[in-house]
Every structure is written in C-alpha cells, then in structure tokens.
C-alpha cells in the first residue's frame, strides 16, 4: 500500500511514520503543511521548516503544502496536496482531537483513499512512555498554566513524564499535549539515518500567558 504521512516533525507524526513503516507500507511521501497562522486549528507550527532536515534523515521525499491557516480552508489546502499524489492511504498522528481526525477522515473518503490514525485514543501515559522509548524528543512550545520557560528545549524522559502527569493532576493538562499544551520536535528516531543537532536556538517567553516557543535558527544532521 502506497502511503503519505502527515508530518509536522513532532512526536505524533513521527509515531505515525514509525507505525506505517512497521506495517510494511510503502511510505511514498511526508506531507508538511506550512501555515501562516500561529493559531492553526489543524497544523503544528513551531519549527516546521526543520521537516526538511528530518526528511533527509529518513530518505523519504517531503511534499510541502502552504495555507493561510484559516479555519476549514486549511483542510481544503491539505486536500489539494493529497489529491495530486498517487497514494492509497494517509496516516495521521491524531491522538484525541476529534476536530482533526474527522477532517482527515473526510478528506480521505472524498479522495477514495484510506485513513489511519494509529495512536487514536491511546492511553496518554502509556503512549508517552512508548514515545520516550523510541525517540529523542524535545519540547519546542508550551501554552498552559503550570509550565515555565525551563520546559522549552527540554528532552522528554521519564522524569519529565512524571512532571507532566503531576501537571495533569493539578491543572488537567493533557499528558501528551493533545490540547495544544505543548509542542514537540523529534531529533532522532530508529528510521533516521542521521540525528539532528541544534546549532542555534532562541527562546521566546510570555510569562503573562504561560506560553513560549523555542525557535531553532540553525541545525545540522550528524551521522550515526
């Protein structure tokens, strides 16, 4: 089966790719939607430019789509990208967002292809523990009460997961960040031929809104 993976560079899209490869699917393309809106309903925004490096690390062709980020129109922009490809299915990293999954499913149905969401409704703690065991993943954006600037650039490990569980207990933050509480970037994965090293980063922090972004201004591939 010829597959395209919706790919943002974060943990969920990399898990979707990991799953697709393990299924034995022929992953023809990684699809990165580049949104002009920081408040996109559908797409991951922080450091989306680095999917080019990740695609090189995987050896899988990257197809970029562009959108103004307007609600619903951005779904049609994704559809326009997918319908130009010779594929049998699309894989998404949706975990709990009905909004995202319903729209990907609808687009797939309209195009006559299959839609897969391998992490759908997984237990968040179990899922995050699996993520930690597979990837080198760091937090590149936060937006929720309970976080502080120290989370930007932090690697997600067992200690960080324990703290996320505690933040969930105190403030109802989704442990896997599915409510937009945090965004991630994968620096290494089993299917990467090289890992990604950050050369220059800049933190932007808004203490009033408990939100911030780690902007990666320079990065390179390091052979394994």
Secondary structure, DSSP 4 states (H G I P E B T S, - for coil): -EEEEE--SSHHHHHHHHHHHHTT-EEEEEEEEEES-TT-SS---TTGGGHHHHHHHHT--EEEEEE---TTHHHHHHHHHHTTS--SEEE---SS-HHHHHHHHHHHHHHT-EEE-TTTT--HHHHHHHHHHH-EEEEEEEESTT--GGGTT-B--HHHHHHHHHHHHHH---TT-TTSSEEEEEEE-TT-SEEEEEEEEEEEEETTTTEEEEEEEEEEEEE-
